[in-house]
Amino acid sequence: MVRVCCVCRKIERDGQWLGTAVYPGQKVSHAYCPACFDDLMDVVDRYALQEWSRSVYTVVEAVKAPGP
Ligand SMILES: [Zn+2]
């Protein structure tokens, strides 16, 4: 079983993420190489921050809004 990065298609061999060749018939498991995992975490962080600031903004707007 080889682990293949589902983003950049590098394959893991002996703990190293190198190359892109996958031999026919080889069982593959999709994963993220460290570089793509970091990129993914950046995206997740940015998205989480965006969602967080949006929810804070919504609360601030609700507090500022005049009551009934
Ligand atoms: Zn990758």
N, CA, C, O and the ligand as a Tripos MOL2 file, in Angstrom:
@<TRIPOS>MOLECULE
protein
  273   271    69     0     0
PROTEIN
NO_CHARGES

@<TRIPOS>ATOM
      1 N           0.8470   -1.1970    0.0000 N.3       1 MET1
      2 CA          0.0000    0.0000    0.0000 C.3       1 MET1
      3 C           0.8820    1.2470    0.0000 C.2       1 MET1
      4 O           1.7360    1.4270    0.8690 O.2       1 MET1
      5 N           0.6540    2.1000   -0.9950 N.am      2 VAL2
      6 CA          1.3980    3.3660   -1.0320 C.3       2 VAL2
      7 C           0.4500    4.5090   -0.7130 C.2       2 VAL2
      8 O          -0.7290    4.4870   -1.0660 O.2       2 VAL2
      9 N           0.9850    5.4800   -0.0530 N.am      3 ARG3
     10 CA          0.1840    6.6730    0.2190 C.3       3 ARG3
     11 C           0.4850    7.7070   -0.8660 C.2       3 ARG3
     12 O           1.6420    8.0260   -1.1380 O.2       3 ARG3
     13 N          -0.5750    8.2180   -1.4720 N.am      4 VAL4
     14 CA         -0.4530    9.2120   -2.5300 C.3       4 VAL4
     15 C          -1.1080   10.4960   -2.0560 C.2       4 VAL4
     16 O          -2.2260   10.4800   -1.5410 O.2       4 VAL4
     17 N          -0.4080   11.6080   -2.2330 N.am      5 CYS5
     18 CA         -1.0040   12.8890   -1.8740 C.3       5 CYS5
     19 C          -2.1240   13.1890   -2.8600 C.2       5 CYS5
     20 O          -1.9080   13.1610   -4.0720 O.2       5 CYS5
     21 N          -3.2940   13.4710   -2.3600 N.am      6 CYS6
     22 CA         -4.4330   13.6910   -3.2510 C.3       6 CYS6
     23 C          -4.3900   15.0750   -3.8920 C.2       6 CYS6
     24 O          -5.2280   15.3770   -4.7420 O.2       6 CYS6
     25 N          -3.4490   15.9120   -3.5110 N.am      7 VAL7
     26 CA         -3.3460   17.2410   -4.1250 C.3       7 VAL7
     27 C          -2.2510   17.2490   -5.1780 C.2       7 VAL7
     28 O          -2.5180   17.5300   -6.3460 O.2       7 VAL7
     29 N          -1.0060   16.9410   -4.7760 N.am      8 CYS8
     30 CA          0.1150   17.0620   -5.7100 C.3       8 CYS8
     31 C           0.5510   15.7140   -6.2960 C.2       8 CYS8
     32 O           1.4380   15.6640   -7.1480 O.2       8 CYS8
     33 N          -0.0740   14.6230   -5.8380 N.am      9 ARG9
     34 CA          0.1870   13.2800   -6.3710 C.3       9 ARG9
     35 C           1.5720   12.7130   -6.0390 C.2       9 ARG9
     36 O           2.0040   11.7270   -6.6380 O.2       9 ARG9
     37 N           2.2580   13.3370   -5.0900 N.am     10 LYS10
     38 CA          3.5190   12.7380   -4.6570 C.3      10 LYS10
     39 C           3.2010   11.4540   -3.9130 C.2      10 LYS10
     40 O           2.1200   11.3000   -3.3450 O.2      10 LYS10
     41 N           4.1590   10.5310   -3.9220 N.am     11 ILE11
     42 CA          3.9500    9.2990   -3.1870 C.3      11 ILE11
     43 C           4.9300    9.2050   -2.0180 C.2      11 ILE11
     44 O           6.0670    9.6720   -2.0920 O.2      11 ILE11
     45 N           4.4540    8.5920   -0.9490 N.am     12 GLU12
     46 CA          5.2960    8.4610    0.2330 C.3      12 GLU12
     47 C           6.0820    7.1730    0.1590 C.2      12 GLU12
     48 O           5.5190    6.1000   -0.0560 O.2      12 GLU12
     49 N           7.3750    7.2820    0.3380 N.am     13 ARG13
     50 CA          8.2300    6.1070    0.3590 C.3      13 ARG13
     51 C           9.2490    6.3110    1.4670 C.2      13 ARG13
     52 O           9.9850    7.2980    1.4740 O.2      13 ARG13
     53 N           9.2870    5.3980    2.3770 N.am     14 ASP14
     54 CA         10.1960    5.4630    3.5270 C.3      14 ASP14
     55 C          10.1040    6.8080    4.2520 C.2      14 ASP14
     56 O          11.1120    7.3890    4.6520 O.2      14 ASP14
     57 N           8.8880    7.2750    4.4070 N.am     15 GLY15
     58 CA          8.6790    8.5170    5.1400 C.3      15 GLY15
     59 C           8.9780    9.7750    4.3520 C.2      15 GLY15
     60 O           8.8560   10.8780    4.8840 O.2      15 GLY15
     61 N           9.3710    9.6320    3.0830 N.am     16 GLN16
     62 CA          9.6820   10.7810    2.2330 C.3      16 GLN16
     63 C           8.5970   10.9120    1.1650 C.2      16 GLN16
     64 O           8.1300    9.9160    0.6110 O.2      16 GLN16
     65 N           8.2150   12.1220    0.8940 N.am     17 TRP17
     66 CA          7.2190   12.3520   -0.1540 C.3      17 TRP17
     67 C           7.9430   12.7860   -1.4170 C.2      17 TRP17
     68 O           8.4200   13.9160   -1.5230 O.2      17 TRP17
     69 N           8.0150   11.8670   -2.3710 N.am     18 LEU18
     70 CA          8.7760   12.1050   -3.5980 C.3      18 LEU18
     71 C           8.0360   11.5320   -4.7860 C.2      18 LEU18
     72 O           7.1200   10.7230   -4.6430 O.2      18 LEU18
     73 N           8.4570   11.9720   -5.9740 N.am     19 GLY19
     74 CA          7.9900   11.3510   -7.2060 C.3      19 GLY19
     75 C           6.4960   11.3590   -7.3810 C.2      19 GLY19
     76 O           5.7550   11.8380   -6.5220 O.2      19 GLY19
     77 N           6.0640   10.8290   -8.4920 N.am     20 THR20
     78 CA          4.6370   10.7700   -8.7580 C.3      20 THR20
     79 C           4.2460    9.4470   -9.4000 C.2      20 THR20
     80 O           3.0720    9.2330   -9.7040 O.2      20 THR20
     81 N           5.2110    8.5560   -9.6120 N.am     21 ALA21
     82 CA          4.9200    7.3050  -10.3090 C.3      21 ALA21
     83 C           4.1520    6.3350   -9.4150 C.2      21 ALA21
     84 O           4.5630    6.0480   -8.2910 O.2      21 ALA21
     85 N           3.0600    5.8470   -9.9190 N.am     22 VAL22
     86 CA          2.3170    4.8020   -9.2280 C.3      22 VAL22
     87 C           2.2110    3.6420  -10.1960 C.2      22 VAL22
     88 O           1.7290    3.7940  -11.3190 O.2      22 VAL22
     89 N           2.6590    2.4930   -9.7570 N.am     23 TYR23
     90 CA          2.6690    1.3430  -10.6410 C.3      23 TYR23
     91 C           1.2900    0.7190  -10.7130 C.2      23 TYR23
     92 O           0.5790    0.6340   -9.7120 O.2      23 TYR23
     93 N           0.9150    0.2780  -11.9240 N.am     24 PRO24
     94 CA         -0.4090   -0.3370  -12.0800 C.3      24 PRO24
     95 C          -0.5800   -1.5190  -11.1250 C.2      24 PRO24
     96 O           0.3460   -2.3020  -10.9090 O.2      24 PRO24
     97 N          -1.7500   -1.6250  -10.5750 N.am     25 GLY25
     98 CA         -2.0290   -2.7370   -9.6850 C.3      25 GLY25
     99 C          -1.6170   -2.4980   -8.2470 C.2      25 GLY25
    100 O          -1.9280   -3.2940   -7.3620 O.2      25 GLY25
    101 N          -0.9180   -1.4010   -8.0170 N.am     26 GLN26
    102 CA         -0.4920   -1.0930   -6.6540 C.3      26 GLN26
    103 C          -1.6660   -0.5010   -5.8790 C.2      26 GLN26
    104 O          -2.4140    0.3260   -6.4010 O.2      26 GLN26
    105 N          -1.8150   -0.9210   -4.6630 N.am     27 LYS27
    106 CA         -2.8910   -0.3690   -3.8510 C.3      27 LYS27
    107 C          -2.4650    1.0040   -3.3360 C.2      27 LYS27
    108 O          -1.3790    1.1660   -2.7800 O.2      27 LYS27
    109 N          -3.3260    1.9690   -3.5280 N.am     28 VAL28
    110 CA         -2.9910    3.3080   -3.0620 C.3      28 VAL28
    111 C          -3.9990    3.7950   -2.0340 C.2      28 VAL28
    112 O          -5.1740    3.4290   -2.0390 O.2      28 VAL28
    113 N          -3.4870    4.6250   -1.1700 N.am     29 SER29
    114 CA         -4.3240    5.2340   -0.1590 C.3      29 SER29
    115 C          -4.0890    6.7330   -0.2650 C.2      29 SER29
    116 O          -2.9430    7.1820   -0.3070 O.2      29 SER29
    117 N          -5.1470    7.4940   -0.3090 N.am     30 HIS30
    118 CA         -4.9690    8.9350   -0.4820 C.3      30 HIS30
    119 C          -4.7330    9.6290    0.8490 C.2      30 HIS30
    120 O          -5.3600    9.3320    1.8660 O.2      30 HIS30
    121 N          -3.8140   10.5520    0.7900 N.am     31 ALA31
    122 CA         -3.4190   11.2820    1.9950 C.3      31 ALA31
    123 C          -2.9750   12.6730    1.5740 C.2      31 ALA31
    124 O          -3.0860   13.0400    0.4040 O.2      31 ALA31
    125 N          -2.4790   13.4360    2.5170 N.am     32 TYR32
    126 CA         -1.8980   14.7410    2.2190 C.3      32 TYR32
    127 C          -0.4290   14.6960    2.5870 C.2      32 TYR32
    128 O          -0.0720   14.2600    3.6810 O.2      32 TYR32
    129 N           0.4370   15.1490    1.6670 N.am     33 CYS33
    130 CA          1.8420   15.2600    2.0230 C.3      33 CYS33
    131 C           1.9780   16.4650    2.9540 C.2      33 CYS33
    132 O           1.0740   17.2990    3.0050 O.2      33 CYS33
    133 N           3.0810   16.5770    3.6890 N.am     34 PRO34
    134 CA          3.2010   17.6760    4.6660 C.3      34 PRO34
    135 C           2.9980   19.0610    4.0540 C.2      34 PRO34
    136 O           2.3770   19.9230    4.6770 O.2      34 PRO34
    137 N           3.5110   19.2860    2.8430 N.am     35 ALA35
    138 CA          3.3810   20.6120    2.2140 C.3      35 ALA35
    139 C           1.9140   20.9220    1.9170 C.2      35 ALA35
    140 O           1.4330   22.0190    2.2020 O.2      35 ALA35
    141 N           1.2110   19.9490    1.3460 N.am     36 CYS36
    142 CA         -0.1900   20.1710    1.0100 C.3      36 CYS36
    143 C          -1.0480   20.2170    2.2640 C.2      36 CYS36
    144 O          -2.0660   20.9080    2.3000 O.2      36 CYS36
    145 N          -0.6370   19.4800    3.2940 N.am     37 PHE37
    146 CA         -1.3640   19.5100    4.5560 C.3      37 PHE37
    147 C          -1.2740   20.9070    5.1650 C.2      37 PHE37
    148 O          -2.2610   21.4360    5.6760 O.2      37 PHE37
    149 N          -0.0700   21.5030    5.1060 N.am     38 ASP38
    150 CA          0.1060   22.8670    5.6090 C.3      38 ASP38
    151 C          -0.7640   23.8500    4.8380 C.2      38 ASP38
    152 O          -1.4050   24.7200    5.4270 O.2      38 ASP38
    153 N          -0.7820   23.7030    3.5030 N.am     39 ASP39
    154 CA         -1.6220   24.5660    2.6700 C.3      39 ASP39
    155 C          -3.0870   24.4170    3.0660 C.2      39 ASP39
    156 O          -3.8250   25.3960    3.1830 O.2      39 ASP39
    157 N          -3.4810   23.1700    3.2680 N.am     40 LEU40
    158 CA         -4.8640   22.8950    3.6380 C.3      40 LEU40
    159 C          -5.1990   23.5540    4.9750 C.2      40 LEU40
    160 O          -6.2660   24.1460    5.1370 O.2      40 LEU40
    161 N          -4.2780   23.4430    5.9240 N.am     41 MET41
    162 CA         -4.5080   24.0450    7.2340 C.3      41 MET41
    163 C          -4.6070   25.5690    7.1380 C.2      41 MET41
    164 O          -5.3790   26.1960    7.8630 O.2      41 MET41
    165 N          -3.8120   26.1590    6.2280 N.am     42 ASP42
    166 CA         -3.9080   27.6020    5.9970 C.3      42 ASP42
    167 C          -5.3060   27.9770    5.5230 C.2      42 ASP42
    168 O          -5.9000   28.9510    5.9840 O.2      42 ASP42
    169 N          -5.8090   27.1810    4.5960 N.am     43 VAL43
    170 CA         -7.1370   27.4440    4.0450 C.3      43 VAL43
    171 C          -8.1850   27.2820    5.1490 C.2      43 VAL43
    172 O          -9.0930   28.1020    5.2840 O.2      43 VAL43
    173 N          -8.0460   26.2180    5.9290 N.am     44 VAL44
    174 CA         -8.9930   25.9630    7.0160 C.3      44 VAL44
    175 C          -8.9430   27.1090    8.0290 C.2      44 VAL44
    176 O          -9.9790   27.5950    8.4830 O.2      44 VAL44
    177 N          -7.7180   27.5360    8.3770 N.am     45 ASP45
    178 CA         -7.5590   28.6420    9.3200 C.3      45 ASP45
    179 C          -8.2200   29.9040    8.7940 C.2      45 ASP45
    180 O          -8.9450   30.5900    9.5130 O.2      45 ASP45
    181 N          -7.9570   30.1990    7.5250 N.am     46 ARG46
    182 CA         -8.5150   31.4110    6.9240 C.3      46 ARG46
    183 C         -10.0360   31.3400    6.9180 C.2      46 ARG46
    184 O         -10.7170   32.3170    7.2290 O.2      46 ARG46
    185 N         -10.5590   30.1700    6.5600 N.am     47 TYR47
    186 CA        -12.0040   29.9900    6.5040 C.3      47 TYR47
    187 C         -12.6040   30.1290    7.9000 C.2      47 TYR47
    188 O         -13.6300   30.7840    8.0850 O.2      47 TYR47
    189 N         -11.9470   29.5030    8.8840 N.am     48 ALA48
    190 CA        -12.4470   29.5610   10.2550 C.3      48 ALA48
    191 C         -12.4400   30.9990   10.7610 C.2      48 ALA48
    192 O         -13.3780   31.4350   11.4280 O.2      48 ALA48
    193 N         -11.3770   31.7320   10.4420 N.am     49 LEU49
    194 CA        -11.2690   33.1230   10.8640 C.3      49 LEU49
    195 C         -12.3570   33.9630   10.2160 C.2      49 LEU49
    196 O         -12.9620   34.8280   10.8490 O.2      49 LEU49
    197 N         -12.5910   33.6860    8.9300 N.am     50 GLN50
    198 CA        -13.6190   34.4070    8.1870 C.3      50 GLN50
    199 C         -14.9970   34.1700    8.8140 C.2      50 GLN50
    200 O         -15.7770   35.1010    9.0160 O.2      50 GLN50
    201 N         -15.2750   32.8850    9.1160 N.am     51 GLU51
    202 CA        -16.5530   32.5410    9.7180 C.3      51 GLU51
    203 C         -16.6800   33.1690   11.1010 C.2      51 GLU51
    204 O         -17.7480   33.6480   11.4820 O.2      51 GLU51
    205 N         -15.5760   33.1620   11.8480 N.am     52 TRP52
    206 CA        -15.5810   33.7130   13.1900 C.3      52 TRP52
    207 C         -15.8580   35.2120   13.1360 C.2      52 TRP52
    208 O         -16.6910   35.7250   13.8830 O.2      52 TRP52
    209 N         -15.1440   35.9160   12.2380 N.am     53 SER53
    210 CA        -15.3380   37.3640   12.1790 C.3      53 SER53
    211 C         -16.7360   37.7050   11.6740 C.2      53 SER53
    212 O         -17.3100   38.7230   12.0610 O.2      53 SER53
    213 N         -17.2840   36.8470   10.8050 N.am     54 ARG54
    214 CA        -18.6450   37.0750   10.3300 C.3      54 ARG54
    215 C         -19.6390   36.9270   11.4820 C.2      54 ARG54
    216 O         -20.5730   37.7190   11.6040 O.2      54 ARG54
    217 N         -19.4380   35.9130   12.3290 N.am     55 SER55
    218 CA        -20.3720   35.7190   13.4300 C.3      55 SER55
    219 C         -20.2510   36.8450   14.4470 C.2      55 SER55
    220 O         -21.2500   37.2650   15.0300 O.2      55 SER55
    221 N         -19.0280   37.3360   14.6630 N.am     56 VAL56
    222 CA        -18.8390   38.4540   15.5820 C.3      56 VAL56
    223 C         -19.5230   39.6930   15.0150 C.2      56 VAL56
    224 O         -20.1850   40.4340   15.7420 O.2      56 VAL56
    225 N         -19.3600   39.9100   13.7200 N.am     57 TYR57
    226 CA        -19.9710   41.0530   13.0570 C.3      57 TYR57
    227 C         -21.4960   40.9920   13.2080 C.2      57 TYR57
    228 O         -22.1480   41.9990   13.4850 O.2      57 TYR57
    229 N         -22.0490   39.7840   13.0180 N.am     58 THR58
    230 CA        -23.4970   39.6050   13.1460 C.3      58 THR58
    231 C         -23.9630   39.9630   14.5520 C.2      58 THR58
    232 O         -25.0000   40.6050   14.7210 O.2      58 THR58
    233 N         -23.2040   39.5520   15.5530 N.am     59 VAL59
    234 CA        -23.5550   39.8560   16.9460 C.3      59 VAL59
    235 C         -23.4670   41.3590   17.1760 C.2      59 VAL59
    236 O         -24.3510   41.9520   17.7940 O.2      59 VAL59
    237 N         -22.3780   41.9810   16.6700 N.am     60 VAL60
    238 CA        -22.2010   43.4240   16.8400 C.3      60 VAL60
    239 C         -23.3540   44.1770   16.1900 C.2      60 VAL60
    240 O         -23.8890   45.1210   16.7710 O.2      60 VAL60
    241 N         -23.7360   43.7620   14.9910 N.am     61 GLU61
    242 CA        -24.8520   44.4190   14.2810 C.3      61 GLU61
    243 C         -26.1610   44.2350   15.0590 C.2      61 GLU61
    244 O         -26.9820   45.1500   15.1250 O.2      61 GLU61
    245 N         -26.3490   43.0510   15.6430 N.am     62 ALA62
    246 CA        -27.5700   42.7830   16.3980 C.3      62 ALA62
    247 C         -27.6350   43.6460   17.6430 C.2      62 ALA62
    248 O         -28.7080   44.1070   18.0320 O.2      62 ALA62
    249 N         -26.4770   43.8670   18.2730 N.am     63 VAL63
    250 CA        -26.4370   44.6890   19.4870 C.3      63 VAL63
    251 C         -26.6950   46.1520   19.1270 C.2      63 VAL63
    252 O         -27.3640   46.8800   19.8610 O.2      63 VAL63
    253 N         -26.1420   46.5730   17.9600 N.am     64 LYS64
    254 CA        -26.2900   47.9690   17.5380 C.3      64 LYS64
    255 C         -27.6980   48.2920   17.0420 C.2      64 LYS64
    256 O         -28.1530   49.4340   17.1000 O.2      64 LYS64
    257 N         -28.3810   47.2350   16.5450 N.am     65 ALA65
    258 CA        -29.7010   47.4690   15.9540 C.3      65 ALA65
    259 C         -30.6860   47.9660   17.0120 C.2      65 ALA65
    260 O         -30.6970   47.4780   18.1420 O.2      65 ALA65
    261 N         -31.5080   48.9390   16.6320 N.am     66 PRO66
    262 CA        -32.4860   49.4430   17.5980 C.3      66 PRO66
    263 C         -33.5050   48.3710   17.9510 C.2      66 PRO66
    264 O         -33.9050   47.5850   17.0920 O.2      66 PRO66
    265 N         -33.9080   48.3370   19.1580 N.am     67 GLY67
    266 CA        -34.8540   47.3270   19.6260 C.3      67 GLY67
    267 C         -36.2370   47.5790   19.0430 C.2      67 GLY67
    268 O         -36.4550   48.5860   18.3710 O.2      67 GLY67
    269 N         -37.1770   46.6600   19.3000 N.am     68 PRO68
    270 CA        -38.5310   46.8050   18.7610 C.3      68 PRO68
    271 C         -39.3040   47.9670   19.4190 C.2      68 PRO68
    272 O         -40.4580   48.2150   19.0710 O.2      68 PRO68
    273 ZN          1.0020   17.1020   -1.7520 Zn       69 ZN69
@<TRIPOS>BOND
     1     1     2 1
     2     2     3 1
     3     3     4 2
     4     3     5 am
     5     5     6 1
     6     6     7 1
     7     7     8 2
     8     7     9 am
     9     9    10 1
    10    10    11 1
    11    11    12 2
    12    11    13 am
    13    13    14 1
    14    14    15 1
    15    15    16 2
    16    15    17 am
    17    17    18 1
    18    18    19 1
    19    19    20 2
    20    19    21 am
    21    21    22 1
    22    22    23 1
    23    23    24 2
    24    23    25 am
    25    25    26 1
    26    26    27 1
    27    27    28 2
    28    27    29 am
    29    29    30 1
    30    30    31 1
    31    31    32 2
    32    31    33 am
    33    33    34 1
    34    34    35 1
    35    35    36 2
    36    35    37 am
    37    37    38 1
    38    38    39 1
    39    39    40 2
    40    39    41 am
    41    41    42 1
    42    42    43 1
    43    43    44 2
    44    43    45 am
    45    45    46 1
    46    46    47 1
    47    47    48 2
    48    47    49 am
    49    49    50 1
    50    50    51 1
    51    51    52 2
    52    51    53 am
    53    53    54 1
    54    54    55 1
    55    55    56 2
    56    55    57 am
    57    57    58 1
    58    58    59 1
    59    59    60 2
    60    59    61 am
    61    61    62 1
    62    62    63 1
    63    63    64 2
    64    63    65 am
    65    65    66 1
    66    66    67 1
    67    67    68 2
    68    67    69 am
    69    69    70 1
    70    70    71 1
    71    71    72 2
    72    71    73 am
    73    73    74 1
    74    74    75 1
    75    75    76 2
    76    75    77 am
    77    77    78 1
    78    78    79 1
    79    79    80 2
    80    79    81 am
    81    81    82 1
    82    82    83 1
    83    83    84 2
    84    83    85 am
    85    85    86 1
    86    86    87 1
    87    87    88 2
    88    87    89 am
    89    89    90 1
    90    90    91 1
    91    91    92 2
    92    91    93 am
    93    93    94 1
    94    94    95 1
    95    95    96 2
    96    95    97 am
    97    97    98 1
    98    98    99 1
    99    99   100 2
   100    99   101 am
   101   101   102 1
   102   102   103 1
   103   103   104 2
   104   103   105 am
   105   105   106 1
   106   106   107 1
   107   107   108 2
   108   107   109 am
   109   109   110 1
   110   110   111 1
   111   111   112 2
   112   111   113 am
   113   113   114 1
   114   114   115 1
   115   115   116 2
   116   115   117 am
   117   117   118 1
   118   118   119 1
   119   119   120 2
   120   119   121 am
   121   121   122 1
   122   122   123 1
   123   123   124 2
   124   123   125 am
   125   125   126 1
   126   126   127 1
   127   127   128 2
   128   127   129 am
   129   129   130 1
   130   130   131 1
   131   131   132 2
   132   131   133 am
   133   133   134 1
   134   134   135 1
   135   135   136 2
   136   135   137 am
   137   137   138 1
   138   138   139 1
   139   139   140 2
   140   139   141 am
   141   141   142 1
   142   142   143 1
   143   143   144 2
   144   143   145 am
   145   145   146 1
   146   146   147 1
   147   147   148 2
   148   147   149 am
   149   149   150 1
   150   150   151 1
   151   151   152 2
   152   151   153 am
   153   153   154 1
   154   154   155 1
   155   155   156 2
   156   155   157 am
   157   157   158 1
   158   158   159 1
   159   159   160 2
   160   159   161 am
   161   161   162 1
   162   162   163 1
   163   163   164 2
   164   163   165 am
   165   165   166 1
   166   166   167 1
   167   167   168 2
   168   167   169 am
   169   169   170 1
   170   170   171 1
   171   171   172 2
   172   171   173 am
   173   173   174 1
   174   174   175 1
   175   175   176 2
   176   175   177 am
   177   177   178 1
   178   178   179 1
   179   179   180 2
   180   179   181 am
   181   181   182 1
   182   182   183 1
   183   183   184 2
   184   183   185 am
   185   185   186 1
   186   186   187 1
   187   187   188 2
   188   187   189 am
   189   189   190 1
   190   190   191 1
   191   191   192 2
   192   191   193 am
   193   193   194 1
   194   194   195 1
   195   195   196 2
   196   195   197 am
   197   197   198 1
   198   198   199 1
   199   199   200 2
   200   199   201 am
   201   201   202 1
   202   202   203 1
   203   203   204 2
   204   203   205 am
   205   205   206 1
   206   206   207 1
   207   207   208 2
   208   207   209 am
   209   209   210 1
   210   210   211 1
   211   211   212 2
   212   211   213 am
   213   213   214 1
   214   214   215 1
   215   215   216 2
   216   215   217 am
   217   217   218 1
   218   218   219 1
   219   219   220 2
   220   219   221 am
   221   221   222 1
   222   222   223 1
   223   223   224 2
   224   223   225 am
   225   225   226 1
   226   226   227 1
   227   227   228 2
   228   227   229 am
   229   229   230 1
   230   230   231 1
   231   231   232 2
   232   231   233 am
   233   233   234 1
   234   234   235 1
   235   235   236 2
   236   235   237 am
   237   237   238 1
   238   238   239 1
   239   239   240 2
   240   239   241 am
   241   241   242 1
   242   242   243 1
   243   243   244 2
   244   243   245 am
   245   245   246 1
   246   246   247 1
   247   247   248 2
   248   247   249 am
   249   249   250 1
   250   250   251 1
   251   251   252 2
   252   251   253 am
   253   253   254 1
   254   254   255 1
   255   255   256 2
   256   255   257 am
   257   257   258 1
   258   258   259 1
   259   259   260 2
   260   259   261 am
   261   261   262 1
   262   262   263 1
   263   263   264 2
   264   263   265 am
   265   265   266 1
   266   266   267 1
   267   267   268 2
   268   267   269 am
   269   269   270 1
   270   270   271 1
   271   271   272 2
@<TRIPOS>SUBSTRUCTURE
     1 MET1         2 RESIDUE 1 A MET
     2 VAL2         6 RESIDUE 1 A VAL
     3 ARG3        10 RESIDUE 1 A ARG
     4 VAL4        14 RESIDUE 1 A VAL
     5 CYS5        18 RESIDUE 1 A CYS
     6 CYS6        22 RESIDUE 1 A CYS
     7 VAL7        26 RESIDUE 1 A VAL
     8 CYS8        30 RESIDUE 1 A CYS
     9 ARG9        34 RESIDUE 1 A ARG
    10 LYS10       38 RESIDUE 1 A LYS
    11 ILE11       42 RESIDUE 1 A ILE
    12 GLU12       46 RESIDUE 1 A GLU
    13 ARG13       50 RESIDUE 1 A ARG
    14 ASP14       54 RESIDUE 1 A ASP
    15 GLY15       58 RESIDUE 1 A GLY
    16 GLN16       62 RESIDUE 1 A GLN
    17 TRP17       66 RESIDUE 1 A TRP
    18 LEU18       70 RESIDUE 1 A LEU
    19 GLY19       74 RESIDUE 1 A GLY
    20 THR20       78 RESIDUE 1 A THR
    21 ALA21       82 RESIDUE 1 A ALA
    22 VAL22       86 RESIDUE 1 A VAL
    23 TYR23       90 RESIDUE 1 A TYR
    24 PRO24       94 RESIDUE 1 A PRO
    25 GLY25       98 RESIDUE 1 A GLY
    26 GLN26      102 RESIDUE 1 A GLN
    27 LYS27      106 RESIDUE 1 A LYS
    28 VAL28      110 RESIDUE 1 A VAL
    29 SER29      114 RESIDUE 1 A SER
    30 HIS30      118 RESIDUE 1 A HIS
    31 ALA31      122 RESIDUE 1 A ALA
    32 TYR32      126 RESIDUE 1 A TYR
    33 CYS33      130 RESIDUE 1 A CYS
    34 PRO34      134 RESIDUE 1 A PRO
    35 ALA35      138 RESIDUE 1 A ALA
    36 CYS36      142 RESIDUE 1 A CYS
    37 PHE37      146 RESIDUE 1 A PHE
    38 ASP38      150 RESIDUE 1 A ASP
    39 ASP39      154 RESIDUE 1 A ASP
    40 LEU40      158 RESIDUE 1 A LEU
    41 MET41      162 RESIDUE 1 A MET
    42 ASP42      166 RESIDUE 1 A ASP
    43 VAL43      170 RESIDUE 1 A VAL
    44 VAL44      174 RESIDUE 1 A VAL
    45 ASP45      178 RESIDUE 1 A ASP
    46 ARG46      182 RESIDUE 1 A ARG
    47 TYR47      186 RESIDUE 1 A TYR
    48 ALA48      190 RESIDUE 1 A ALA
    49 LEU49      194 RESIDUE 1 A LEU
    50 GLN50      198 RESIDUE 1 A GLN
    51 GLU51      202 RESIDUE 1 A GLU
    52 TRP52      206 RESIDUE 1 A TRP
    53 SER53      210 RESIDUE 1 A SER
    54 ARG54      214 RESIDUE 1 A ARG
    55 SER55      218 RESIDUE 1 A SER
    56 VAL56      222 RESIDUE 1 A VAL
    57 TYR57      226 RESIDUE 1 A TYR
    58 THR58      230 RESIDUE 1 A THR
    59 VAL59      234 RESIDUE 1 A VAL
    60 VAL60      238 RESIDUE 1 A VAL
    61 GLU61      242 RESIDUE 1 A GLU
    62 ALA62      246 RESIDUE 1 A ALA
    63 VAL63      250 RESIDUE 1 A VAL
    64 LYS64      254 RESIDUE 1 A LYS
    65 ALA65      258 RESIDUE 1 A ALA
    66 PRO66      262 RESIDUE 1 A PRO
    67 GLY67      266 RESIDUE 1 A GLY
    68 PRO68      270 RESIDUE 1 A PRO
    69 ZN69       273 GROUP 0 **** ****
